[in-house]
Amino acid sequence: MNPDTPDDLAPRSCRQQDLAGLIGVLAVLEGEISAGAVSPHLRDRIGRRLAREALVRPDPTERELRQAISDLNHRLRYALGEYQDSPPQLPVPE
């Protein structure tokens, strides 16, 4: 997803527990951002971090940030085996 790095699979596998834990953390984070429970400072830091990996554009809106987190969550679910095929982007609510 980073334009300087090929969109290849990681060279090593990840434990199922680790993926499940990250999926849960991302779901909580997305929900907290949606509810307005995340400080602007933390939201901006998360946005900058995801932008660094080209998962979201620089200075994303709140909805763009939630969409990037949701997309990442679903890709991890695919890696865990919850989906047969790579999931399409599922739009987050406004």
C-alpha positions as CSV (number, residue, x, y, z in Angstrom):
1,M,0.0,0.0,0.0
2,N,3.0,2.2,0.4
3,P,3.9,3.4,-3.1
4,D,7.6,2.7,-2.3
5,T,6.9,-0.9,-1.3
6,P,5.3,-3.6,-3.4
7,D,1.8,-4.7,-2.2
8,D,3.1,-8.1,-1.4
9,L,2.2,-10.4,1.4
10,A,4.3,-10.3,4.6
11,P,7.2,-12.8,4.6
12,R,6.1,-14.4,7.9
13,S,2.8,-15.7,9.2
14,C,1.0,-14.4,12.3
15,R,-0.6,-16.3,15.1
16,Q,-4.4,-16.5,15.0
17,Q,-4.6,-15.1,18.5
18,D,-2.6,-12.0,17.4
19,L,-4.8,-11.4,14.4
20,A,-8.0,-11.8,16.5
21,G,-6.6,-9.4,19.1
22,L,-5.8,-6.8,16.5
23,I,-9.2,-7.2,14.9
24,G,-10.8,-6.5,18.2
25,V,-8.6,-3.5,19.0
26,L,-9.3,-2.0,15.5
27,A,-13.1,-2.5,16.0
28,V,-13.0,-0.8,19.4
29,L,-10.9,2.1,18.0
30,E,-13.2,2.6,15.0
31,G,-16.2,2.6,17.4
32,E,-14.6,5.1,19.8
33,I,-13.6,7.4,16.9
34,S,-17.2,7.2,15.6
35,A,-18.6,8.1,19.1
36,G,-16.2,11.1,19.4
37,A,-14.5,9.5,22.4
38,V,-11.0,9.8,20.9
39,S,-9.1,13.0,21.4
40,P,-8.3,15.1,18.3
41,H,-4.6,14.7,19.2
42,L,-4.7,10.9,19.3
43,R,-7.0,10.8,16.2
44,D,-4.4,12.9,14.3
45,R,-1.5,10.7,15.4
46,I,-3.4,7.6,14.2
47,G,-4.1,9.3,10.9
48,R,-0.5,10.3,10.5
49,R,0.6,6.7,11.2
50,L,-1.8,5.2,8.7
51,A,-0.8,7.9,6.1
52,R,2.8,6.9,6.5
53,E,1.9,3.4,5.3
54,A,-0.3,4.9,2.5
55,L,-3.4,3.4,4.1
56,V,-5.1,6.8,4.1
57,R,-4.3,10.2,2.6
58,P,-2.4,12.8,4.6
59,D,-4.7,14.7,7.0
60,P,-7.7,12.4,6.6
61,T,-11.2,13.3,7.6
62,E,-12.7,11.4,10.5
63,R,-14.8,9.3,8.1
64,E,-11.7,8.6,6.0
65,L,-9.8,7.5,9.1
66,R,-12.6,5.2,10.1
67,Q,-12.8,3.8,6.6
68,A,-9.1,3.0,6.6
69,I,-9.3,1.3,10.0
70,S,-12.4,-0.7,8.8
71,D,-10.6,-1.7,5.6
72,L,-7.5,-2.8,7.6
73,N,-9.8,-4.8,10.0
74,H,-11.4,-6.6,7.1
75,R,-8.1,-7.5,5.5
76,L,-7.0,-8.9,8.8
77,R,-10.2,-10.9,9.0
78,Y,-9.4,-12.3,5.5
79,A,-5.9,-13.2,6.7
80,L,-7.5,-15.0,9.7
81,G,-9.7,-17.0,7.3
82,E,-13.1,-15.4,8.0
83,Y,-13.5,-14.6,4.3
84,Q,-13.1,-16.9,1.3
85,D,-12.0,-14.0,-1.0
86,S,-10.3,-10.7,-0.4
87,P,-13.1,-8.5,1.0
88,P,-14.4,-5.5,-0.9
89,Q,-14.4,-2.1,0.8
90,L,-17.5,-1.9,3.0
91,P,-18.4,1.8,3.4
92,V,-18.6,3.0,7.0
93,P,-21.6,5.1,8.1
94,E,-21.4,8.9,7.7
